Amino acid sequence: MCARVPQVGIGSAPNSKDEVCTGMLVYSFLQCSRNCTFREELRSMGSDLQLLPDDFDDGELQTDGNRSGQSGHEEEAIRLIAEQLAQIGDELDGNIQQGLVRDVARQFMNANLSEEDRRKYLAATMERVMQAVPQELEREKATLLFALLLAKQVVNHSPTLLRSVFRTTVDYINRSLLFCGCRLSLESDRPRTVDEQKPTAGSGPRVASPLLQPQTR
């Protein structure tokens, strides 16, 4: 079980609820993932993350430090989605070519590269990653999962890149996908665990998660 999702903002002042939601999702995915070499860096970044903007805080702060109302519900929904995505990502860890991971890490180490250039490079890399993903899977949700998985692998390769990879991944998800992590959390059916997805006798090929169900035609 993952720890409670921190209240996340990107930079000194979060500029949108989508950004906050996606930041929570990315952070919690990394926190829940196995085989990570950047635990210390993640804890340090977590302690530095900004508080939520006022328009996100729809609930009252309770005496135990948790939030009531809509805000608390959204935080919990995001945490559960991130935990499931991390479980799926652990199973798919070998599906991203390590050459692509090294190339992204090398580009992010270039101090002369602007944030926009990093985002564009990440987007171009994701196009190459998605070429290996079965076409029958829902593209947006599969793109979200593999963007998170690529971020994890790049930071595993170079832990010092955590903050820049985190920031660029949040930006990429918000700009490139038609939904943010918050909408995914609140609109999806209850995600089943990996154990619940184990095939029974006579069942067809396993689809790892209802988040990645084949597209209906």
Disulfide bonds with the S-S distance in Angstrom:
Cys2-Cys32 1.58
